[in-house]
Amino acid sequence: MINKDKIQAISKDIFEQVVGYRQHIHANPELSFHEYKTSAYIKGHLTEWGIPFSDMANTGVVGLITGDLPSDQIIALRADMDALPILEANEKPYVSKTPGVMHACGHDVHSSSLLGTAYILNSLKAEFGGTVKLIFQPAEEVLPGGASIMIKEGVLENPKPQSIVGQHVMPLIDAGKVGFRSGIYMASTDELYVTVHGKGGHGAQPHQNIDPVLIASHIIIALQQIVSRNADPRLPSVLSFGKVQANGATNIIPNEVKLEGTFRTLNEDWRKEAKRLMKKMAEGIAESMGGSCEFRIMDGYPFLINEEKLTANARALAEDYLGKENVVDLDIWMAAEDFAYYSQVTDACFYRLGTGNKEKNTTYSVHTPNFDIDEDALQISTGLMAYIALKQLGN
């Protein structure tokens, strides 16, 4: 009979092994859609354990573990593999060997943990029924997102899982704990690319120019009222511009200004309307000031929703596996994740794995040069996911 004690024992036995997986992947990061060595590393272990797999989305890997007992239940487990274009500032033996590329979002943890989970599940095949689909996904960090491509290529078909579960590191939660939230959890995200056209010239003769810097400034400020005066105050929305490029000088007014930003929210109807209003307002302001504006929107990930029943069950299993005191509530998170695509297609649960430890200096945010984890988190990341998967399958 499969129980948590058996899974915890296997997790303990393979802990150092999983740490090794994580450190290898961390030291050899690869950018989105270029995870060739990471993919080969994962396939090498699946081959060693006799787990069948297929390639998908170029560098993606999909493994299948089917229990020996009769059952038609199927669940998918997902991990992402790509790194970020960040120069690592840590001084550890496993520091990135690729200058300017770093696992600053914990995808090394996700991939190594799913490898450990695969090992546990494979070793218990004779004792459970059902099928576990292992999804090692490329390119979570860049649009259009590897999840969308894998879905188009049939990752949620043949066989078709009834649900999917994913986990993500969280340095704000102590290692040894996990966090859950039912319902809408993470925001949609769209990228905004704005080019404001004017007429450049000498800064001492503004009356002879059409100043795109001034126009762009009005646009940035005015667009904030889309959120403050058009959005329902009860609906979280974020509009931020992080890049302004004018290429003028102290006495040179340029011909154009480029803006880049992001818009995030938690409602698809409002998302669509807000983008329409932003484009209309920006173009109108530019025209009224004598210039013109190209407002290009690159549609990004949808909002992420955790199915209520699946998430409640997963949370209860986490409390059983870790103790109720080690399972915390999550608030809405305005960051985005392409796991959201899965959640729009099938029942999904995306939970947080605590990796923070002040004494070990692992509380730096993701997407920063100093991000690192308390590797003690790997003691639970493998077994908990295996436990949730097996219990969701009815074992």
C-alpha positions as CSV (number, residue, x, y, z in Angstrom):
1,M,0.0,0.0,0.0
2,I,1.3,3.4,-0.9
3,N,1.4,5.9,2.0
4,K,3.2,9.1,2.7
5,D,5.8,7.4,4.9
6,K,6.9,5.3,2.0
7,I,7.1,8.3,-0.3
8,Q,8.9,10.4,2.3
9,A,11.5,7.6,2.8
10,I,12.2,7.4,-0.9
11,S,12.5,11.3,-1.0
12,K,15.0,11.2,1.8
13,D,17.0,8.5,0.1
14,I,17.3,10.5,-3.2
15,F,17.7,13.9,-1.7
16,E,21.4,14.3,-2.5
17,Q,20.7,12.9,-5.9
18,V,18.1,15.6,-6.6
19,V,20.4,18.3,-5.2
20,G,23.0,17.1,-7.8
21,Y,20.4,17.4,-10.6
22,R,19.6,20.9,-9.5
23,Q,23.2,22.0,-9.2
24,H,24.0,20.6,-12.7
25,I,21.1,22.3,-14.3
26,H,21.8,25.6,-12.4
27,A,25.4,25.6,-13.6
28,N,24.4,25.0,-17.2
29,P,21.5,27.4,-17.9
30,E,20.0,27.8,-21.3
31,L,17.7,30.6,-22.6
32,S,14.2,30.0,-23.8
33,F,13.8,27.7,-26.8
34,H,17.5,26.8,-26.5
35,E,17.3,24.2,-23.7
36,Y,19.0,21.5,-25.8
37,K,21.5,20.3,-23.2
38,T,18.9,20.5,-20.4
39,S,16.5,18.5,-22.5
40,A,19.2,15.9,-23.2
41,Y,20.1,15.7,-19.5
42,I,16.5,15.0,-18.6
43,K,16.0,12.4,-21.4
44,G,19.2,10.7,-20.3
45,H,17.8,10.1,-16.8
46,L,14.4,9.0,-18.1
47,T,16.1,6.6,-20.4
48,E,18.2,5.2,-17.5
49,W,15.0,4.6,-15.5
50,G,13.1,3.0,-18.5
51,I,10.5,5.8,-18.6
52,P,9.2,6.3,-22.2
53,F,9.2,9.8,-23.5
54,S,8.6,11.9,-26.6
55,D,9.9,15.2,-27.9
56,M,7.7,18.2,-28.2
57,A,8.0,21.9,-29.0
58,N,11.6,21.3,-30.1
59,T,13.3,21.1,-26.7
60,G,10.3,19.9,-24.6
61,V,10.2,16.4,-23.2
62,V,7.0,14.5,-22.2
63,G,7.4,11.3,-20.2
64,L,4.7,8.7,-19.3
65,I,4.6,6.5,-16.2
66,T,1.8,4.1,-16.0
67,G,1.1,2.1,-12.9
68,D,0.7,-1.7,-13.1
69,L,-2.7,-1.7,-11.4
70,P,-5.9,-1.1,-13.6
71,S,-7.1,2.5,-13.8
72,D,-7.9,4.9,-16.6
73,Q,-7.1,8.0,-14.5
74,I,-4.4,10.4,-15.9
75,I,-2.7,13.4,-14.3
76,A,-0.1,15.7,-15.7
77,L,2.8,17.2,-13.8
78,R,4.7,20.2,-15.3
79,A,8.1,21.8,-14.8
80,D,9.7,24.5,-16.9
81,M,13.4,24.4,-18.0
82,D,14.5,27.8,-19.3
83,A,16.8,30.4,-17.7
84,L,17.0,34.2,-17.9
85,P,19.5,36.7,-19.5
86,I,21.0,37.7,-16.1
87,L,24.6,37.8,-15.0
88,E,24.7,35.7,-11.8
89,A,26.2,37.4,-8.7
90,N,26.3,34.4,-6.4
91,E,29.6,32.7,-5.4
92,K,28.7,29.1,-5.1
93,P,30.3,25.9,-6.6
94,Y,27.4,25.5,-8.9
95,V,27.3,29.1,-10.2
96,S,26.3,29.6,-13.8
97,K,29.1,28.6,-16.3
98,T,27.4,30.7,-19.0
99,P,28.1,34.4,-18.6
100,G,25.0,36.5,-18.7
101,V,22.6,33.5,-18.4
102,M,21.2,32.4,-15.0
103,H,18.5,30.3,-13.5
104,A,17.1,33.3,-11.6
105,C,13.5,32.0,-11.5
106,G,14.0,28.5,-10.1
107,H,13.3,26.5,-13.2
108,D,16.4,24.4,-12.3
109,V,14.5,23.6,-9.1
110,H,11.3,22.7,-11.0
111,S,13.1,20.5,-13.5
112,S,15.2,18.7,-10.9
113,S,12.2,18.2,-8.6
114,L,10.1,16.7,-11.4
115,L,13.0,14.3,-12.2
116,G,13.0,13.3,-8.5
117,T,9.2,12.8,-8.6
118,A,9.6,10.7,-11.7
119,Y,12.1,8.5,-9.9
120,I,9.7,8.0,-7.0
121,L,6.7,7.3,-9.2
122,N,8.6,4.9,-11.4
123,S,9.9,2.9,-8.3
124,L,6.3,2.5,-7.1
125,K,4.7,1.4,-10.5
126,A,3.8,-2.0,-9.2
127,E,1.7,-0.4,-6.4
128,F,-0.5,2.2,-8.1
129,G,-3.0,2.5,-10.9
130,G,-3.3,5.3,-13.4
131,T,-0.9,7.3,-15.6
132,V,1.3,10.3,-14.8
133,K,2.3,12.5,-17.7
134,L,5.6,14.3,-17.0
135,I,5.8,17.7,-18.8
136,F,9.3,19.2,-19.0
137,Q,8.4,22.5,-20.8
138,P,10.7,25.0,-22.6
139,A,10.4,28.8,-22.8
140,E,8.2,29.9,-19.9
141,E,9.9,33.2,-19.8
142,V,9.2,34.6,-23.3
143,L,6.2,35.0,-25.5
144,P,4.3,33.2,-26.8
145,G,5.3,30.8,-24.0
146,G,6.3,27.2,-24.4
147,A,3.0,26.0,-22.7
148,S,1.0,27.5,-25.6
149,I,3.1,25.6,-28.2
150,M,3.0,22.3,-26.3
151,I,-0.8,22.6,-26.0
152,K,-1.1,23.2,-29.8
153,E,1.2,20.2,-30.4
154,G,-1.1,18.0,-28.2
155,V,0.6,17.7,-24.8
156,L,-2.9,17.5,-23.2
157,E,-4.0,14.7,-25.5
158,N,-3.1,11.1,-26.2
159,P,-3.5,10.4,-23.3
160,K,-5.6,13.2,-22.1
161,P,-5.1,14.1,-18.4
162,Q,-8.0,15.0,-16.2
163,S,-5.9,17.6,-14.4
164,I,-2.5,19.2,-14.2
165,V,-0.3,20.2,-11.3
166,G,2.7,22.5,-11.2
167,Q,4.9,24.0,-8.5
168,H,7.0,27.2,-8.4
169,V,9.7,28.4,-6.0
170,M,8.8,31.3,-3.6
171,P,11.7,32.9,-1.7
172,L,9.2,34.8,0.5
173,I,8.0,31.5,2.0
174,D,10.4,29.6,4.3
175,A,11.9,26.3,3.0
176,G,9.8,23.5,4.3
177,K,6.5,25.2,3.6
178,V,4.2,25.4,0.6
179,G,1.4,27.8,-0.4
180,F,-1.9,27.4,-2.1
181,R,-4.7,29.6,-3.4
182,S,-8.0,28.5,-5.0
183,G,-9.6,30.4,-7.9
184,I,-7.9,33.2,-9.8
185,Y,-4.3,33.4,-8.7
186,M,-1.9,35.1,-11.2
187,A,-2.5,37.9,-13.7
188,S,-2.6,38.0,-17.5
189,T,0.2,39.9,-19.1
190,D,0.5,41.9,-22.3
191,E,3.5,43.7,-23.7
192,L,3.1,47.3,-24.9
193,Y,5.3,48.8,-27.6
194,V,4.7,52.4,-28.4
195,T,6.4,54.6,-31.0
196,V,5.6,58.4,-30.8
197,H,6.5,60.3,-33.9
198,G,7.2,64.0,-34.0
199,K,9.5,66.4,-35.7
200,G,13.0,66.8,-34.2
201,G,15.2,69.8,-34.1
202,H,17.2,72.2,-31.9
203,G,16.1,72.3,-28.3
204,A,16.3,76.1,-28.4
205,Q,13.7,76.3,-31.1
206,P,10.8,74.2,-29.8
207,H,8.2,76.2,-31.8
208,Q,9.7,74.8,-35.0
209,N,9.5,71.2,-33.8
210,I,6.9,68.7,-32.7
211,D,8.3,67.3,-29.5
212,P,7.8,63.5,-29.2
213,V,9.3,63.6,-25.8
214,L,6.6,65.9,-24.5
215,I,3.9,63.9,-26.3
216,A,5.3,60.6,-24.8
217,S,5.3,62.1,-21.3
218,H,1.6,63.1,-21.7
219,I,0.8,59.6,-22.9
220,I,2.5,57.8,-20.0
221,I,0.7,60.0,-17.4
222,A,-2.6,59.9,-19.1
223,L,-2.7,56.1,-19.6
224,Q,-2.6,55.7,-15.8
225,Q,-6.2,56.9,-15.7
226,I,-7.2,53.9,-17.7
227,V,-6.5,51.9,-14.5
228,S,-7.6,54.6,-12.0
229,R,-10.8,55.7,-13.7
230,N,-11.9,53.0,-16.1
231,A,-11.2,49.8,-14.2
232,D,-13.5,48.5,-11.5
233,P,-11.7,49.4,-8.3
234,R,-12.3,45.9,-7.1
235,L,-10.4,44.4,-10.0
236,P,-6.6,44.4,-9.7
237,S,-4.9,46.0,-12.8
238,V,-1.3,47.1,-13.3
239,L,0.1,49.3,-16.1
240,S,3.8,50.0,-16.0
241,F,6.3,51.4,-18.5
242,G,9.8,50.3,-17.9
243,K,11.6,51.6,-21.0
244,V,11.7,55.1,-22.5
245,Q,14.1,55.7,-25.4
246,A,14.4,59.1,-26.9
247,N,18.0,59.3,-28.3
248,G,18.1,63.0,-28.2
249,A,20.5,65.2,-26.2
250,T,20.4,68.2,-23.9
251,N,19.7,70.5,-26.9
252,I,18.4,68.0,-29.4
253,I,14.7,67.1,-29.8
254,P,14.5,63.6,-31.5
255,N,12.1,62.6,-34.2
256,E,10.6,59.8,-32.2
257,V,10.3,58.3,-28.8
258,K,9.9,54.5,-28.0
259,L,8.1,53.2,-25.0
260,E,7.8,49.7,-23.7
261,G,5.5,48.5,-20.9
262,T,3.3,45.9,-19.5
263,F,-0.4,45.6,-18.7
264,R,-1.7,43.0,-16.3
265,T,-5.1,42.1,-14.9
266,L,-7.4,39.3,-13.8
267,N,-10.4,39.6,-16.1
268,E,-10.4,38.8,-19.8
269,D,-13.2,41.1,-20.7
270,W,-11.6,44.1,-19.0
271,R,-8.2,43.1,-20.4
272,K,-9.6,43.4,-23.9
273,E,-11.4,46.7,-23.2
274,A,-8.4,48.2,-21.5
275,K,-6.1,47.6,-24.4
276,R,-8.7,49.2,-26.8
277,L,-8.9,52.3,-24.5
278,M,-5.1,52.6,-24.2
279,K,-4.5,52.5,-27.9
280,K,-7.3,55.0,-28.6
281,M,-6.1,57.4,-25.9
282,A,-2.4,57.3,-26.9
283,E,-3.2,57.9,-30.6
284,G,-5.6,60.7,-29.7
285,I,-3.1,62.5,-27.5
286,A,-0.4,62.2,-30.1
287,E,-2.6,63.5,-32.9
288,S,-3.9,66.4,-30.7
289,M,-0.3,67.6,-30.1
290,G,0.6,67.4,-33.8
291,G,2.3,64.0,-33.8
292,S,1.3,60.4,-34.4
293,C,1.6,57.2,-32.4
294,E,2.0,53.6,-33.3
295,F,0.6,51.5,-30.4
296,R,1.5,47.8,-30.8
297,I,0.3,45.2,-28.3
298,M,1.8,41.8,-28.0
299,D,-0.8,39.6,-26.4
300,G,0.7,37.6,-23.6
301,Y,-0.4,34.9,-21.1
302,P,-4.0,34.7,-19.8
303,F,-4.7,34.8,-16.1
304,L,-4.1,31.7,-14.1
305,I,-6.9,30.0,-12.3
306,N,-6.6,27.2,-9.8
307,E,-9.6,24.9,-10.0
308,E,-11.4,24.9,-6.7
309,K,-11.9,21.2,-6.0
310,L,-8.5,20.1,-7.3
311,T,-6.7,22.8,-5.3
312,A,-8.6,22.1,-2.2
313,N,-7.7,18.4,-2.5
314,A,-4.0,19.2,-3.2
315,R,-3.9,21.5,-0.2
316,A,-5.4,18.9,2.1
317,L,-2.8,16.4,0.8
318,A,0.0,18.9,1.5
319,E,-1.3,19.4,5.0
320,D,-1.3,15.6,5.5
321,Y,2.2,15.2,4.0
322,L,3.9,18.2,5.7
323,G,1.7,19.1,8.6
324,K,-1.0,21.8,8.6
325,E,1.4,24.4,10.0
326,N,3.6,24.1,6.9
327,V,0.9,25.0,4.4
328,V,0.1,28.7,4.0
329,D,-2.4,30.8,2.1
330,L,-1.4,32.7,-1.0
331,D,-2.6,36.1,-2.0
332,I,-3.3,37.2,-5.6
333,W,0.0,37.6,-7.5
334,M,0.2,40.1,-10.3
335,A,3.1,38.4,-12.0
336,A,2.3,36.1,-14.9
337,E,3.1,32.4,-15.7
338,D,2.4,30.5,-18.9
339,F,1.1,27.6,-16.8
340,A,-2.0,29.8,-17.1
341,Y,-2.5,28.3,-20.6
342,Y,-3.0,24.8,-19.1
343,S,-5.4,26.3,-16.5
344,Q,-7.6,27.6,-19.3
345,V,-7.8,24.2,-20.9
346,T,-8.1,21.7,-18.0
347,D,-8.4,21.5,-14.2
348,A,-5.2,23.0,-12.8
349,C,-3.4,23.5,-9.5
350,F,-0.3,25.7,-9.3
351,Y,1.2,26.0,-5.9
352,R,4.3,27.6,-4.3
353,L,7.3,25.8,-2.9
354,G,9.0,27.8,-0.1
355,T,12.8,28.2,-0.7
356,G,13.6,31.2,1.6
357,N,16.0,31.1,4.5
358,K,17.3,34.4,6.0
359,E,20.2,32.6,7.7
360,K,21.3,31.1,4.3
361,N,20.6,34.4,2.5
362,T,18.1,32.9,0.1
363,T,15.4,35.5,0.3
364,Y,16.3,37.4,-2.8
365,S,13.5,37.8,-5.2
366,V,13.3,35.8,-8.4
367,H,14.7,37.5,-11.5
368,T,17.6,39.1,-9.6
369,P,21.3,38.3,-9.8
370,N,21.5,37.0,-6.2
371,F,18.6,34.7,-6.4
372,D,19.3,31.3,-4.8
373,I,17.4,28.7,-2.8
374,D,17.7,26.8,0.5
375,E,18.2,23.3,-1.0
376,D,16.5,21.8,1.9
377,A,13.3,22.6,0.0
378,L,14.3,19.7,-2.3
379,Q,13.5,17.3,0.5
380,I,9.8,18.0,0.0
381,S,9.5,19.2,-3.6
382,T,9.8,15.7,-5.0
383,G,7.8,13.6,-2.6
384,L,4.9,16.1,-2.2
385,M,4.2,16.2,-5.9
386,A,4.4,12.4,-6.1
387,Y,2.0,12.1,-3.2
388,I,-0.5,14.6,-4.7
389,A,-0.3,12.8,-8.1
390,L,-0.9,9.4,-6.7
391,K,-3.8,10.4,-4.4
392,Q,-5.4,12.4,-7.2
393,L,-5.3,9.2,-9.3
394,G,-7.3,7.5,-6.5
395,N,-4.5,5.5,-5.0
